[in-house]
Amino acid sequence: MDSGAMKRLLLCGATGMESRPLKRHDIMNNPLMRHPNYQALNQPSQSTASANGVQQKNSGKDNSIVSSAGESSMDPTQPGHQMTVAFNGSGDGYVSFAGGSAANNSTFHLDSDEQEFTGIGQYDDFHTIDWQRDVARDRMRHRYIIKKKEDSYWDWVKSGHDAWSGWLCVFMVGVIAGAAAGMIDIGTSWMSDLRFGICPEAFWFNQEQCCWSSNETFYDGDNCSNWYSWPEVFNHVPDGAGAYIISYLFYVLWSLLFASLAASLVMMFAPYACGSGIPEIKTILSGFIIRGYLGKWTLLIKSLGMILAVSAGLSLGKEGPLVHVACCIGNILSYLFPKYGKNEAKKREILSAAAAVGVSVAFGAPIGGVLFSLEEASYYFPLKTLWRSFFAALMAAFVLRSINPFGNEHLVLFYVEYNKPWIFIELVPFIVLGVIGGIIGTLFIKFNIKWCRFRKMSLVGQYPRLEVLIVTLITAFIAYPNPYTRMNTSNLIYLLFSQCGVANNDSLCSPWWTISEQIRLSKFLRESHCSYGTSDYQRNFTSANTAIEIAAAGPGVLQAVWLLALALVFKCVVTVFTLGIKVPCGLFIPSLAMGAIIRRLVGVGLEQLAYHNQDWVVFAMVGAAAVLGGVTRMTVSFVVIMFELTGGVRYIVPLMAAVMASKWIGDAFGREGIYDAHIILNGYQFLDSKKEFSHTTLAHDVMKPGKHESFFVITQDSMTLDDVEQLLREMDHNGFPVVVSWQSQYLVGFVARRDLNIAISKSPVSECP
């Protein structure tokens, strides 16, 4: 028994799938308790079983199951009708039934390409796959195809199809996922603007697109003549207390409508479509089976629910759910290729590439997506999967760029470019930002997990739709008065990431010009009814190429800082209660927003304190990375995602310092990131390949039967069919160890309960009267 088999056996025992021998044995004399490297454990690749003097041998065919049956008058309960279980050197094996005389024995072979039993090698829901067996089955299938390639032209074509089917599959995943992401982005932008008004000339235009068709050269914050706010739709003046109340009311009502629709779709059609999906994707990629989680209905409802949930103004993002959507697409397309659809281990190669595609279309970061799949999501990631993931992420980014959903020639809404250099002394505040991010991330994880645990154990979890409506109502009611919480979170991140200049009129950095003289105003600030005026930074631009001057902050900046501080508190609190409700929701964007707010405030404070440096935009970017790194505990992949997202290649070192400090501080208070914490909370069987185990206990110390328990095994060739059926009736274990014999109990393998039932039901012996 090799170390991999021993690990699977121990894991099964730890999760309630343990297997026990047929009779009680003295522990001290039980050969199963001997050292796993005992030489007799390595059995020959061929095993023989004798039934009434007739030898039956493994035919040597790939992935074969050998069965033999007698005449219809045979009695399968007689001792002569024996079952043989054998394993070859590659980890696969066969089950045979023999009895009667030589004339009654008939043997047929099933190769991997034509006659395999339906169900053999498949798994039940909420079970763990056998990696070694699935890899061995694929290896033997490949050898069979290579062997048959020279027989005919058709076999040669089948061999070629098998060789490039993986590339074709990931190509299709990338193209379809890129198109789906583009439609989701367009739908989200349009429905989000419905809360504020409508474009009468073309109702399918969002606010920005509606103003593109306007002939006006200057307009106030996208408040062009073509766009009608809801007060204007009802022939009311756009300003004043009445207009404010109407706008407030429509904002809340549209938010409640979108959220209720999202929750209803999830509860009625696809319960698995809620949440971000990344914890479950990690669990599935580690080898766990969750039927329906990557199905067609989940894909459809997740896509629609994501648009509705984000448009409702909830403190969540669509970036995490896009990974789930891409994996659904990968799972569905894998069934077009039997090489992947019928082999769970091979299917996870496609799912790993799909996870990379999801991050690629979410952040416009193909390289970061590949590294995310490698670092955070995947359990089994061979080198060929790395190449295919890169290719799939490339195709997805190309398709999304061709669609151009944001109209800015970039893959994300808040793409910005930084060109200013940083100095060495700034590493100190960058590291401090990382420490703060790690603390905030740790607190967020602890509070969110406590609330989710309370939700599971209380009446709150029994009324998920009501919970969604309450959270949405509170969010919309509190968010509207503050322009920084009223706007879409992606717009807020773009505002905080943007550099100050002539075209930037936000109160955090706008010049001493009147609003009518600005080229563009920040979106949604026109509806805030806050007296920003022109009393912000005491700067004056005389040219678009004029350098940004150092200036003291005026009342406008102080008011904006106060609103940002309130927005930070609101985001931190409401996101804790939002993450986990029964709508599609991700935490990437809220975490980035919280970090960007903190670091923008720190940057403004440092500028006023030192009166020296105005690179608070860099602080916003680094701070956003620090908080999200503290929440997810990602390092390499997230740094790459951030510099792909912002174009700030020269800020890799500050990003690395902040993210690393954030991870160290977070790990000091708890090693689980938000995804691992939710995996533990949901009780998924997840064995983290990156986690270090310090167990020194030997296998025989944990495999001892209890005081009133027995160990049950199946012998390789000395049990009757009736013995096996009785064992299956009396025991509810999901599998049993297979030993050589009662006298020589050397472990030769492990047989799953499902495979035993299928082999018995398909065998002609079981059909005897």
LOGUDREN-606985 format. One record per residue (C-alpha): x negated, y negated, z negated. Coordinates in steps of 0.02 Angstrom, whole numbers, plus 32768, in hexadecimal, padded with zeros to 4 digits. Example, Ala and Ser with C-alpha at 12.3 -4.5 7.8 and 13.67 -1.06 7.14 Angstrom:
2
7D9980E17E7A/7D5480357E9B/
END
This chain:
769
800080008000/7FB27F5C8036/7FBB7EB97FD6/80447E758046/80B57F0A8024/80917EFD7F6A/80BD7E437F6B/81637E677FC3/818A7EF27F49/81657E827EB4/81C97DF37EFF/825F7E657F17/82527E997E62/824E7DE37E2B/82EC7DB67E89/83607E417E58/83367EAE7EEE/82C97F257E8E/82C67FDF7EB9/82B4806E7E3E/8287812A7E4F/830181B77E56/82C582097DB5/827781CF7D13/81BB81EA7D0B/813A81D87C86/80F0812B7CA1/804181607C77/804581EF7CF6/80A981997D7E/803D81897E1B/809F80EB7E49/804A80957DB7/7F9C80B37DFB/7F30802C7E45/7F787FEC7EEA/7ED1800A7F42/7ED780C47F1D/7E9981197FBB/7F2C81917FCB/7FA180FE7FE9/7F6380EE809C/7FCA816F80F7/7FA681AC81A8/8000815A8237/805C81FB8261/80C2825D81E4/810F830781FC/81A6835681AC/81D8840A81B6/828A844681BA/829F850681C3/81F885188213/821184938297/81928405829C/81D1835682C4/814F82D382E7/814D821B8306/8154820783C2/80DE817383BB/81558104841A/815F804E83E8/81DA80218362/823080C9836C/82B3811382FB/82BC81D0830B/835C822882DE/839082DC82F0/843A832C82DC/848183D982DE/85248422831C/85CB83E382E0/85D784768269/8541843A8208/855C840B8152/84F38372812E/84FA83948074/849A84368080/83E684348043/83A8846080F0/83E083BA8136/8351834C8108/832882978126/82798263815A/823681B38145/818C818E8191/812280F681B0/809C80DA8231/7FFE8077821F/804C7FD38257/80CC7FD081CC/816180118230/81AF80BC8222/823E81308248/82CA818C81F2/82FB823C8229/837E82B981F3/835E8372820B/83BB841081DC/83FA84BA8212/838D8514828D/831C84E38318/83AA84EF8391/840D8475832C/838483F1832A/8389836E83B0/831982D883B2/832D82368412/82BD819F8414/82EB80E98416/826D806F845E/82697FB88433/82AA7F7984D9/833F7FE68501/838F8054847D/836F800783D4/83F680228352/84657F8B833C/843C7F3B8296/83957F8F8278/83177F0A8246/839F7E898222/83C37E3E8179/84597E14810F/84857D6680D6/841C7D1F8048/83947DA2805E/82DB7D908082/828F7DCF8124/82017E4C812E/81787DEA8183/81067E80819B/818B7EEB81EB/81C97E628260/81197E368298/80F47EF082B4/81947F048319/81667E708387/80B77EB5839F/80FB7F5D83D6/817B7F098447/80EF7EA88498/80877F4584B2/811D7F998502/81357F09857D/807D7F0785AB/80817FC385C6/81197FB78639/80DA7F1F8699/80877F838723/811B7FF78740/81837F8287AC/81947ED187E9/82267EB58774/81BF7EED86DF/81377E738715/81B77DE68718/81F57E18866C/81427E13862C/812B7D648671/81CF7D2B8626/819A7D6F857E/80F67D0F8589/81417C6385AB/81E97C758553/81A37C2184B6/816D7B868517/82147B7F8572/82737B8D84CF/82167AFF8476/82247A958515/82E07AA7850F/82E17A818455/827D79E2846F/82E979A284FF/839179C784AC/835B79878401/831978E5844F/83BE78CA84AA/842278F1840C/83B9787883A5/83D377EF8425/849178048420/848F78078362/842A7765835B/849E770E83D6/853B7749837C/84F6771682D2/84C97667830E/8575764A835B/85DB768D82C8/8571762E8249/859A758982A0/865475B282A0/8656758581E8/862E74D18217/868B74B382B9/86A874EB836C/867A74BC841D/8721749D8476/86D774A08525/8688754B850A/86B9759D8467/86347624847C/85AA75A0846A/855B758283C2/853B74D08388/849074C183D7/84C57509847E/855E749A8481/84F273FE846E/847D743984F7/850974198573/852273698532/84E372D58598/84B1727684FB/83F9725284E5/84037238842A/847E728683B4/848B729782F9/8457734282B9/84A673A2834A/85427339832C/855C731B83E4/860172EC8433/861A739C8477/861873EC83CA/86B073D7835C/86A873F082A1/874574388253/8784738D8217/8773734E82C9/87D173E5830C/886573AD82A2/885372F882DE/880672BF823B/87757246822E/86D072A68216/86A17241817B/86F1722380D3/873572898044/87C072D880AC/87467315812F/86D4735980A8/876273BD8059/879A74048102/86E87436812E/86D174828081/877274E68091/874B752B813E/869C75588106/86DF75C28077/876D761080DB/86FF7645816E/8680768D80F4/870676F4809B/874D77308142/86A577698185/867277BE80E2/8719781980CF/871078588183/865E78988167/868D78F280C6/872B793E8113/86CE798081AB/864A79CE813C/86C57A1F80C3/873A7A62814A/86C67A9D81D3/86107AAB8199/85EA7AA880DD/85327AC48105/852C7A1C8161/851C79B780C0/847979768078/83D6795B80D3/83B97A1380FA/82FD7A0F80E2/82FD7A798041/83627AFE809A/82F67AF28136/825B7B1080CC/82B07BA6807C/82E47BEE8124/82387BD6816E/81EF7C3580DA/82557CCE810E/82FC7CB980B7/839E7CDC8115/842E7C5F8107/84B07C908188/850B7BFE81D9/84947B798199/844C7B618248/84E97B8882A9/854B7B2B832F/85CE7AE182BA/85487AA58243/84EF7A4F82D4/858D79F7830F/85CC79BF8264/851E798D8229/8509791B82C0/85B478C982AE/85AC78C181F1/8501787081F8/854377E38265/85D977C881F3/857777D08150/84F177538187/857576E081D2/85D176E2812B/8541768080DF/851377078062/84627705801D/84247792808B/83CB77AE812F/83DC781B81C7/8325784B81D8/832C78E58167/83CD792881B5/837E79168261/830479A0822F/839A7A0E8206/83EB79E282AE/834D7A0E830D/833F7AB582B2/83F47ADC82DC/83CC7ABE8392/83327B2C8385/83947BB98332/841E7BB583B5/83A67BB28448/833C7C3E8400/83CB7CB98421/83B47C9A84DB/830E7CF484CA/831A7DA28478/82637D96844A/82937D1283C9/834D7D2E83AE/83387DE38375/829D7DCA830B/82AB7D5A8272/81EF7D42825E/81DC7D0B8314/82757C9C8307/821F7C39827F/81997C0682FB/82217BAC835E/826B7B6282BF/81C07B1F828C/81B17AC78333/82637A86831F/82387A3B8275/81AA79DC82C8/822479A0834E/829A795F82C8/821678EF8279/81DA78B98325/828478748356/82A8783182A7/820C77C48297/81C777BF8347/8130781F8306/810A78BC836C/806278DE8319/80AA78BC826D/813879358294/80BF79C182BA/805E799F821B/8101799781B7/81327A4381F5/80867A8681CB/80727A338120/81217A2B80D9/819D7A9B8134/814F7B37817D/811D7BD78124/80DA7C3581BD/807F7BC38237/800A7C1C82B2/7F9E7BB9832A/80117BD483BF/809F7B88835A/80337AED8341/80207AD783FD/80D77AF68420/810C7A808394/80A079F883E0/80EB7A16848C/819D7A168449/8180797683E5/813679258480/81CD795184EB/824679148465/81EC786D8454/81E9785A8512/82A478788522/82CC78028492/825D777C84DC/82B677908583/835F77768530/831C76DE84CF/83AB76DB8451/836D763E83F7/834475D78490/829775A9844D/822C762084B4/820376828416/8244772283C9/827D76D48325/82D7763482F4/825575F2827A/81B7760882E2/813B757D82BE/8084755D82E6/7FFE7521826D/7F5C74D582AB/7F15747C8214/7E8074CF81C0/7E7D74FC8108/7DEE74DD8090/7D9D75578018/7DDB75047F79/7E8F75227FB2/7E7775DC7F92/7E9575B87ED9/7F4875777EEF/7F6675FF7F71/7F3976857EF2/7FA3762D7E6F/803476337EEA/801776EE7EFC/801E77057E3F/80C276A57E37/8106770B7EC7/80DA77AE7E70/813277777DD0/81CE773E7E2E/81D177DF7E93/81C4784A7DF7/825077EB7D9F/82BD77F67E3A/82A678B47E45/82CD78CF7D8D/836A78637D8B/83AB78A97E30/8392795E7DFA/83E8793C7D53/847C78EF7DAC/8487797D7E2B/848279FD7D9D/850B799E7D43/8570799A7DE5/85657A587DF4/859D7A787D41/862679F57D2F/86CA79C47D80/866E794E7DF5/863679DF7E60/86E87A1F7E71/872479827ECB/869D795C7F4C/870978ED7FBC/873E78827F29/868878717EF5/865978367FA3/86E477B47FA2/86B477747EF6/85FC77667F22/8627770F7FC6/869F76957F72/862076647EED/859576567F6E/85F975E97FE6/8643757C7F5D/859A75547F0F/8535754E7FB0/859874CC8011/856F742F7FAD/84B4744C7FC0/847B74398076/83E674AE8059/8457753D8020/84E375158099/847975308133/844B75DA8177/83B676238119/8351763481B9/836D757B81DB/83347553812B/829375B68143/8275755D81E8/828F74B68192/821574E18107/81937528817F/819B749481F7/810F741481F8/8137735C81E0/813572F1827A/8195726F82DD/822272E88308/823573268256/82B172BB81F7/82CE7325815D/82C272C680BA/822A732B8088/81BE72D7810C/82217261817D/81D871B381A5/821D71038187/828D710B8220/834971048225/83A371A5824B/83E3716882F2/83307154832F/8303720C8311/82FD728483A3/834D7310833E/838D731B828C/838373B58222/84187425823A/84AA741581C1/84607382815E/84E1730F81AC/856973688148/8512735D80A0/855872AE8079/84BB728D8014/846E71E0801E/83C4720E8066/83B7716A80C2/8306713F80F2/82B8713A8045/824871D18052/818E71CE807A/814B711F8097/810771448144/811E70F181EC/80FE71438294/80D770D48328/80B3716183A0/80DF721783B5/8025723D83AF/800771DC830F/7FB972448286/8020726781EB/7FF071EC8164/7FDE720F80AC/806A71B68051/80C171AC7FAB/816972007F94/820471957F8F/82B171B47F47/82E5721B7FDF/825972997FC3/827F72A57F0A/833672C77F30/8306734C7FB0/8291739E7F33/831D73A27EB3/839473F37F31/830E74737F5F/82F5749F7EA8/83AF74BE7E96/83AC75257F36/8320758F7EEE/838175B77E4F/841C75DD7EB4/83C076507F2D/836876B07EA3/840876D17E42/848276F47ECD/840C77687F2C/83FF77DA7E94/84BB77F57E99/84C977F97F57/844978817F7B/84A879257F6C/855A78EF7F96/85B779538019/858378EE80B0/84E578F9811B/8465788F80C1/83A9787A80C2/8334781F804C/82A877E680C0/82F4773E80EA/833277118039/8286773E7FF2/822F76D58076/82A476448050/8285764C7F94/81C976517FAF/81CD75C4802E/823175547FB9/81BB75717F28/812075517F8F/816874B87FE5/818C746E7F39/80DC749B7F01/8093744E7F9F/80F173AA7F87/80BC73A47ED2/800573C37EFB/8009733D7F80/804E72BD7F0A/7FD972F47E80/7F3B72F17EE8/7F7872747F6C/7F0172D07FDD/7F4C735F803F/7FF1736F8099/7FE7742380CF/807F74568067/80C074B18100/8030752C80EB/8060753F8035/81127566806A/80D675EF80E0/805E763C8062/80DF76307FD7/81637687803F/80E977148060/80BD77217FA8/817177357F6B/81A077B27FF0/80FF78117FCE/812B78157F16/81D8785A7F3C/81A778DE7FBF/80F078FE7F8A/80BB78FF8040/800C78C18069/7FB978DD8112/805678E7817B/80A4784F812B/800B77E18145/800D780F81FE/80C877EE8208/80B0774181BD/802877088233/8088774F82C8/812276F58288/80CF764C826E/803E765082E7/7FCC76218256/7F3C7695827E/7EC076258225/7F21763B8183/7F0676F78177/7E8E76E580E4/7F07767B807A/7F9376F380A4/7F2977898075/7EF677397FD0/7FA8770B7FA1/7FF477B27FD4/7F6C78157F7B/7F7F77B07EDC/803B77C67EE7/802B78837EF6/7FAF78917E66/801F782D7DF2/80B8788E7E28/806379377E12/802D79037D64/80E578FA7D30/8125798B7D99/80E279E67E31/818879FB7E8A/81BA797C7F0C/827079547F2A/828579E27FA7/82347A667F39/829A7A287EA5/833C7A407F06/83037AEE7F3E/82EE7B1E7E87/83937ACC7E58/83F17B2F7EDD/839C7BD27EAD/83567BFA7F58/82D67C867F66/82437C1F7F9E/818E7C567F8B/81207BBF7FAA/80867BF3800B/802A7B577FCF/804C7B767F18/7FC27BC27EAE/7FF07C577E42/7F877C827DAA/7FD87D297D81/7F5E7DAC7D40/7FE17E317D1D/7FCA7ED57D7A/80577F1E7DE1/80767FB27D6E/80917F3A7CDC/812A7EEE7D2D/816A7F8B7D87/81897FF07CEA/823F80247CD2/829C7FE17C3D/82C380417BA1/8365808A7BE6/833D80797C9F/82F580ED7D24/828780D77DBB/82D6810B7E61/827681367EFF/829381927FA2/821E821E7FD4/81D982258082/821882D180B6/826583338026/830E82DE8007/83B183168054/842B82A280A6/84A382BE8016/841B82877F9B/840181E57FF9/84BA81C08009/84D381E27F4F/8442816D7F27/849180E47F93/853980FC7F3D/84F580F57E8D/8471806D7EA3/84907FBC7EE3/83D97F927F05/83B07F477FAF/83227FC07FD1/82BC80507F8F/8203807F7F8C/81D581167FF4/815A81947FAB/8109822F7FF5/816082AE7F85/819382CE7ED2/80EC831F7EAF/808282A17F0F/80D581FA7EEE/8065818B7F55/80BD80F27F99/80C780F28057/814480688077/81EA8015804F/8292803680A2/83207FB8809C/83CE7FEE8067/84187FA18104/83A780068176/83CF80A78119/848A8089812B/847A806181E4/840C80F98207/8485816C81AB/851E81248200/84CF812E82AD/848C81DD8297/84F7826A82E1/84DF82C6823C/8550824981E5/85DA826E8263/85E683268233/8689835B81E1/
END
